[in-house]
């Protein structure tokens, strides 16, 4: 599935809820369903800077695609990172860097978050894209195993 197709699915899911309390409940549910990050990856190096809550993000590169795992000590924040991972998981680095993520505005996520959570959302997106930029550079220089196949 493309990033845009996944974004459209998410927009459809959020359209089922009439008010933001229901949408928050859905984010909490997504956070609870998000698979736990391997404890070996729950390190200071994987901690996203700029989030009020602790958010750990790990990235793996396999066959030209990026795969993410994450965790947070706040369930709504974990739901937000779970949404972002859903959009980007299994996608090529180039697609992640070019994604417009207009679903965030369409579902009203940023405008319904507190300023600190909104800043955290921006930091999460930046870190996901930083991984994509790093792997795209490694691909371009041929330094990532399997990059020639990508």
Secondary structure as the mmCIF struct_conf table of DSSP 4:
data_model
#
loop_
_struct_conf.conf_type_id
_struct_conf.id
_struct_conf.beg_label_comp_id
_struct_conf.beg_label_asym_id
_struct_conf.beg_label_seq_id
_struct_conf.end_label_comp_id
_struct_conf.end_label_asym_id
_struct_conf.end_label_seq_id
HELX_RH_AL_P HELX_RH_AL_P1 UNK A 3 UNK A 15
TURN_TY1_P TURN_TY1_P1 UNK A 16 UNK A 16
BEND BEND1 UNK A 18 UNK A 19
HELX_RH_AL_P HELX_RH_AL_P2 UNK A 20 UNK A 33
BEND BEND2 UNK A 34 UNK A 34
HELX_LH_PP_P HELX_LH_PP_P1 UNK A 35 UNK A 38
HELX_RH_3T_P HELX_RH_3T_P1 UNK A 39 UNK A 41
BEND BEND3 UNK A 43 UNK A 43
HELX_RH_3T_P HELX_RH_3T_P2 UNK A 44 UNK A 46
STRN STRN1 UNK A 47 UNK A 47
HELX_LH_PP_P HELX_LH_PP_P2 UNK A 48 UNK A 48
TURN_TY1_P TURN_TY1_P2 UNK A 49 UNK A 50
BEND BEND4 UNK A 52 UNK A 53
STRN STRN2 UNK A 55 UNK A 62
TURN_TY1_P TURN_TY1_P3 UNK A 63 UNK A 64
STRN STRN3 UNK A 65 UNK A 72
BEND BEND5 UNK A 73 UNK A 74
HELX_RH_AL_P HELX_RH_AL_P3 UNK A 75 UNK A 88
TURN_TY1_P TURN_TY1_P4 UNK A 89 UNK A 90
STRN STRN4 UNK A 91 UNK A 91
HELX_RH_AL_P HELX_RH_AL_P4 UNK A 93 UNK A 98
TURN_TY1_P TURN_TY1_P5 UNK A 102 UNK A 102
HELX_RH_AL_P HELX_RH_AL_P5 UNK A 103 UNK A 106
TURN_TY1_P TURN_TY1_P6 UNK A 107 UNK A 109
HELX_RH_3T_P HELX_RH_3T_P3 UNK A 110 UNK A 112
BEND BEND6 UNK A 113 UNK A 113
HELX_RH_AL_P HELX_RH_AL_P6 UNK A 115 UNK A 140
TURN_TY1_P TURN_TY1_P7 UNK A 141 UNK A 142
BEND BEND7 UNK A 144 UNK A 144
TURN_TY1_P TURN_TY1_P8 UNK A 145 UNK A 146
HELX_RH_3T_P HELX_RH_3T_P4 UNK A 147 UNK A 149
#
